[in-house]
Amino acid sequence: MLEEDRSIVHDVSLAAAVGRRALPMRLCTAFAESLGAQHVTMSLLPSLEQWQLLYASDEYALRAEAAQFSHAEGPSVDAALATRTVCVPDVHGHVRRARLRRSWTEDLPALRHVLALPLHRQRQRLGVLCLYYTHSAPPAPAHIAEAEQATAIAREEILRWRPVHADAGGPEPVWATDTRAARWERVHRAAGYVAAREDCPVGEALTWLRVTALRRHQSLLDTCDHILQPAGARAGVPRQATLIR
């Protein structure tokens, strides 16, 4: 239960002031504690083709976020791409995407609610902070509104922090290759390849990959792996004529 007199903006501002190299962790912790969440992640969106996971509070949070990006859909993806807050009050009853709901139900049965807060400046996408609830109620609309104000503070701090502390060589993922989150990079790399090949938006390429996976009765990951094979092995991959426009 949230404390009635607790200021989310104050907590996030304090975390930002003492963040330094541990800024992503401190910001995520402040949001999770202020909003009563049990698990939290922060991801950057340096480009539509690739994501960078800055922080996951624990393996549960990592798996919850990875489930979304392995299917290239979910509250984190929607919030980041549409630059709007996404609240899912009943994960297993109201998530429209059957594959995502099945993944969460099978792998994370205790997950109840999700709140995804975009980090953006006007329409410029920066990333997303996602809160996962396993044994408490989702925050009230008033708390969500205050959290949206606090994301402006988090955004500015991350923008200042990134040039100094982030990897200057590019958005390298921080997950280990034996975790489910390693799938993210393959999905978005395949989408980037299709987008470049067909000269279309990456979001459209992701849709095409999902449709292709369904038509072939494959997982999205298998379809992406096929796309990423050497040119000779991709002989059977359809080209622009089959892209969904």
C-alpha positions in Angstrom: 0.0 0.0 0.0 1.3 3.4 -0.9 1.8 6.0 1.7 -0.6 8.9 1.2 1.9 11.6 1.9 4.7 10.1 -0.1 5.9 12.2 -3.0 7.0 10.2 -6.0 8.6 13.3 -7.5 10.6 13.9 -4.3 11.8 10.3 -4.1 12.9 10.3 -7.8 14.6 13.7 -7.4 16.5 12.4 -4.4 17.5 9.3 -6.3 18.7 11.3 -9.2 20.8 13.6 -7.0 22.8 10.7 -5.6 22.7 8.4 -8.6 26.0 8.9 -10.4 27.1 5.6 -12.0 24.3 3.7 -10.2 21.6 6.1 -11.6 19.4 3.5 -13.4 19.3 1.3 -10.3 18.5 4.2 -8.0 15.8 5.6 -10.3 14.1 2.3 -10.7 14.2 1.6 -7.0 12.7 5.0 -6.3 9.8 4.4 -8.7 9.2 0.8 -7.5 9.2 1.8 -3.8 7.0 4.9 -4.4 4.5 3.1 -6.5 4.4 -0.2 -4.5 5.8 -2.4 -7.3 7.7 -5.6 -6.6 9.9 -5.7 -9.7 11.1 -3.0 -12.2 13.2 -2.6 -15.3 14.5 0.3 -17.3 15.3 0.0 -21.0 16.6 2.5 -23.5 15.5 2.8 -27.1 18.5 4.2 -29.0 16.9 3.2 -32.2 13.8 1.2 -33.2 16.1 -1.7 -34.3 17.8 -2.3 -31.0 17.1 -2.0 -27.3 19.4 -1.6 -24.3 18.4 -3.0 -20.9 19.9 -0.6 -18.4 18.6 -2.3 -15.3 16.4 -5.2 -14.1 15.7 -5.4 -10.3 15.9 -9.2 -10.4 15.6 -12.3 -12.6 11.8 -12.1 -12.4 11.8 -8.6 -13.8 14.2 -9.6 -16.5 12.0 -12.5 -17.6 8.9 -10.3 -17.5 10.5 -7.8 -19.8 12.1 -10.4 -22.0 8.7 -12.0 -22.6 7.5 -8.8 -24.2 10.5 -8.3 -26.5 10.7 -12.0 -27.5 7.2 -11.3 -29.0 8.0 -7.7 -30.0 4.8 -6.6 -28.2 3.5 -5.7 -24.8 3.2 -2.7 -22.4 6.9 -1.8 -22.5 7.0 -1.8 -26.3 3.7 0.1 -26.6 4.7 2.7 -24.0 8.1 3.3 -25.6 7.0 3.4 -29.2 3.8 5.4 -28.6 5.3 7.6 -25.9 2.3 7.1 -23.6 1.7 5.5 -20.3 0.3 1.9 -20.4 -1.3 0.4 -17.4 -2.5 -3.2 -17.5 -4.7 -3.8 -14.4 -5.3 -7.5 -15.0 -2.5 -9.2 -16.9 -4.1 -12.6 -17.4 -7.6 -11.3 -18.0 -7.1 -8.2 -20.2 -3.9 -8.6 -22.2 -5.2 -8.8 -25.8 -2.1 -10.5 -27.2 -2.7 -14.2 -26.7 0.9 -15.2 -27.1 2.2 -12.7 -24.5 -0.6 -13.6 -22.1 0.2 -17.3 -22.5 3.9 -16.6 -21.9 3.3 -14.6 -18.8 0.7 -17.2 -17.5 3.1 -20.1 -18.0 6.3 -18.5 -16.9 5.2 -15.8 -14.5 1.9 -17.0 -13.0 2.2 -14.6 -10.0 2.3 -11.5 -12.3 -0.9 -9.4 -11.8 -0.4 -5.9 -13.0 2.0 -3.9 -15.2 2.6 -0.2 -15.5 4.9 1.0 -18.3 6.1 4.7 -18.1 7.7 6.1 -21.2 10.9 8.2 -21.0 10.5 10.8 -23.8 10.9 14.4 -24.6 7.9 15.6 -26.6 7.7 12.9 -29.3 11.4 11.9 -29.0 11.7 8.4 -27.7 14.3 7.6 -25.1 13.1 4.5 -23.4 10.7 3.0 -20.9 10.5 2.2 -17.2 8.3 -0.8 -16.5 6.9 -1.8 -13.1 5.6 -5.3 -12.4 3.2 -6.2 -9.6 2.9 -9.7 -8.1 1.3 -9.2 -4.7 -0.1 -5.7 -4.5 -2.7 -3.5 -6.2 -1.8 -1.3 -9.1 -1.3 2.4 -8.3 -4.3 4.8 -8.3 -4.7 7.2 -11.2 -3.4 10.1 -9.1 -0.2 8.2 -8.3 0.2 7.4 -12.0 -0.2 11.0 -12.9 2.5 12.0 -10.4 4.7 9.2 -11.7 4.4 10.7 -15.1 5.7 14.0 -13.8 8.6 12.1 -12.1 9.6 10.5 -15.4 10.5 14.0 -16.7 13.1 14.2 -14.0 14.3 10.6 -14.8 14.5 11.4 -18.5 16.7 14.5 -18.0 19.0 12.7 -15.6 19.4 9.7 -18.0 20.1 12.1 -20.9 22.9 13.7 -18.8 24.2 10.4 -17.5 24.3 8.5 -20.7 27.2 10.3 -22.5 29.4 9.9 -19.4 28.6 6.4 -18.1 26.9 4.5 -21.0 29.0 2.5 -23.4 30.3 5.0 -26.0 30.8 2.2 -28.5 27.0 1.7 -28.9 23.9 0.2 -27.3 25.3 -3.1 -26.1 22.8 -5.3 -24.2 23.7 -6.0 -20.6 22.1 -9.4 -20.4 23.9 -12.7 -20.6 23.4 -14.7 -23.8 21.9 -17.7 -21.9 19.0 -15.6 -20.6 15.7 -15.1 -22.4 16.5 -11.4 -22.8 19.1 -12.4 -25.3 16.2 -13.0 -27.8 15.5 -9.2 -27.9 18.5 -8.3 -29.9 17.8 -11.1 -32.5 14.2 -10.0 -32.9 15.0 -6.3 -33.4 18.1 -7.1 -35.6 15.8 -9.1 -37.9 13.3 -6.3 -38.0 16.0 -3.9 -38.8 17.2 -6.1 -41.7 13.7 -6.5 -43.1 13.1 -2.7 -42.8 16.3 -1.9 -44.6 15.7 -4.5 -47.3 12.1 -3.4 -48.0 12.6 0.3 -47.3 9.8 0.3 -44.7 9.4 1.5 -41.1 10.7 -0.9 -38.5 7.3 -1.2 -36.8 5.9 -2.4 -40.1 8.7 -4.9 -40.4 7.9 -6.3 -36.9 4.3 -6.7 -37.9 5.4 -8.6 -41.0 7.6 -10.9 -38.9 4.7 -11.7 -36.6 2.4 -12.4 -39.5 5.1 -14.6 -41.2 5.6 -16.5 -38.0 1.9 -17.2 -37.7 1.7 -18.3 -41.3 4.6 -20.7 -41.0 3.4 -22.0 -37.6 6.8 -20.9 -36.1 7.8 -18.9 -33.1 8.7 -15.3 -33.8 12.3 -16.1 -32.7 12.6 -19.0 -35.2 11.4 -16.7 -38.0 13.9 -14.0 -37.0 16.7 -16.5 -36.8 15.8 -17.7 -40.3 15.9 -14.1 -41.6 19.3 -13.6 -40.0 20.9 -16.6 -41.6 23.5 -16.1 -44.4 22.1 -15.1 -47.8 22.3 -18.6 -49.2 20.3 -20.1 -46.4 17.6 -17.4 -46.8 16.6 -18.5 -50.3 13.1 -19.3 -49.1 12.4 -16.0 -47.4 9.8 -14.0 -49.3 10.5 -10.5 -50.4 8.5 -7.3 -50.8 5.6 -8.9 -52.6 4.5 -10.5 -49.4 5.0 -7.6 -47.0 1.9 -6.5 -45.3 1.2 -2.9 -46.4 
